[in-house]
Structure formats: structure tokens, C-alpha cells
Amino acid sequence: MKKKEILLVTVLLSVFTALSYGYEEDYKKVGDVNVSDSMDVVKEGDVNVMVPKGGQLRKESSFLIKEDADEYASRKFISLEARFSQLEKEVASQKKKIETLQEAVDKLSPQKK
């Protein structure tokens, strides 16, 4: 009976240790605060402000204003549109190069009869 109790306690300690170890890996330590991987700490003067990853702060007179969800989504959408437009230009350029190469290959290959 004693061996079963020792085994049970050992297994429970192992499980709790493993769970707490995994929990701490998802956070980074900033000062005395655990910060999730999905959050950033932005330092403005002597003040640290926790914002979502990629979020921004703006200063208006003596106030620090955290970017709200609508502003964040709008800014991200605009940057994605610009990136998408750039990718479209690159794809069009690659298509022209492929067409040029295909024409050159067609000229070099023997005619099929």
C-alpha cells in the first residue's frame, strides 16, 4: 500500500511540474510582470505600457493613448493592401519574364511536323 501512495505522489508532482513549466514558456518576463507572447511592452519615457503585438501608442498633450482595435485593424489593412499591390506588380513582372523565356525556348526547339 505504501508503494502505491509514493507512486501516486510522484506522478502527481511530475504532472504539476510539467504543467507549470509549459505555462511559463508562453510568457516573457518584463520587470516584475509576465507578458504574453501576443503582447508587447512599449516604453514611453519612464512608463511601460502593455499593448497587443504590433500595437502603437500616441501622445496627445500629456496623455498616452493606446491604439484601439479599429485603428489597429485599419492600419494593418492599409499595409496589407500596399504589400498585396507590390506582390501583384512582382507577379506581373515574373509573368513577362516567363513569356519571354518561353518564346526563346520555342525559337530554339525544332519545329514539329
C-alpha positions in Angstrom: 0.0 0.0 0.0 2.8 2.4 0.8 4.4 1.9 -2.6 1.2 2.9 -4.4 0.9 6.1 -2.4 4.5 7.0 -3.1 4.0 6.3 -6.8 0.8 8.4 -6.9 2.5 11.4 -5.2 5.5 11.1 -7.6 3.2 11.0 -10.7 1.2 14.0 -9.4 4.3 16.1 -8.7 5.7 15.2 -12.2 2.4 16.3 -13.8 2.1 19.6 -11.9 5.8 20.4 -12.6 5.3 19.7 -16.3 2.2 21.9 -16.5 3.8 24.8 -14.7 6.9 24.6 -16.9 4.8 24.7 -20.0 2.8 27.6 -18.7 5.8 29.8 -18.0 7.2 29.2 -21.5 4.3 31.1 -23.1 5.3 34.3 -21.2 8.3 36.5 -21.1 9.4 38.4 -18.0 9.5 42.2 -18.2 10.5 43.6 -14.9 8.1 42.1 -12.4 5.4 41.3 -14.9 4.8 38.2 -17.1 3.9 39.3 -20.6 2.2 37.0 -23.1 3.8 36.3 -26.4 0.9 38.1 -28.1 1.7 41.3 -26.2 4.5 43.9 -26.4 5.7 46.3 -23.8 6.2 49.8 -25.2 8.3 52.2 -23.2 7.4 55.8 -23.3 9.6 57.9 -21.0 9.5 56.2 -17.6 6.2 54.4 -18.3 5.9 50.9 -19.7 2.6 50.2 -21.5 1.4 46.7 -22.5 -0.1 46.7 -26.0 -1.1 43.9 -28.4 1.8 42.8 -30.7 2.2 45.5 -33.4 0.0 48.0 -31.5 1.1 51.6 -31.1 0.9 54.5 -28.6 0.4 58.1 -29.5 1.0 61.1 -27.3 -1.5 63.9 -27.2 -0.6 66.7 -24.9 0.2 64.9 -21.6 -1.8 61.7 -22.4 -0.6 58.4 -23.8 -3.3 56.9 -25.9 -3.3 53.3 -26.8 -4.4 52.5 -30.4 -7.9 50.9 -30.3 -8.9 47.9 -32.3 -10.4 49.9 -35.2 -7.3 51.9 -35.7 -5.1 48.8 -35.4 -7.2 46.9 -38.0 -7.3 49.9 -40.3 -3.5 50.4 -40.2 -2.9 46.7 -40.8 -5.4 46.6 -43.7 -3.7 49.5 -45.4 -0.3 48.0 -45.0 -1.6 44.7 -46.4 -3.1 46.4 -49.3 0.2 48.1 -50.1 2.0 44.7 -49.8 -0.6 43.0 -52.0 -0.2 45.7 -54.6 3.6 45.2 -54.6 3.2 41.4 -54.9 0.8 41.9 -57.9 3.5 44.0 -59.6 6.1 41.4 -59.0 3.9 38.6 -60.3 3.2 40.6 -63.5 6.9 41.1 -64.0 7.6 37.4 -63.5 4.9 36.5 -66.0 6.5 38.8 -68.6 9.9 37.1 -68.0 8.4 33.6 -68.3 6.7 34.6 -71.6 10.0 35.9 -72.9 11.8 32.7 -71.9 9.0 30.6 -73.4 9.4 32.5 -76.7 13.1 31.9 -76.7 12.7 28.2 -76.0 10.1 27.9 -78.8 12.5 29.5 -81.2 15.4 27.2 -80.2 13.3 24.0 -80.2 13.0 22.2 -83.6 9.7 22.5 -85.4 7.3 19.6 -85.0 5.8 18.3 -88.2 
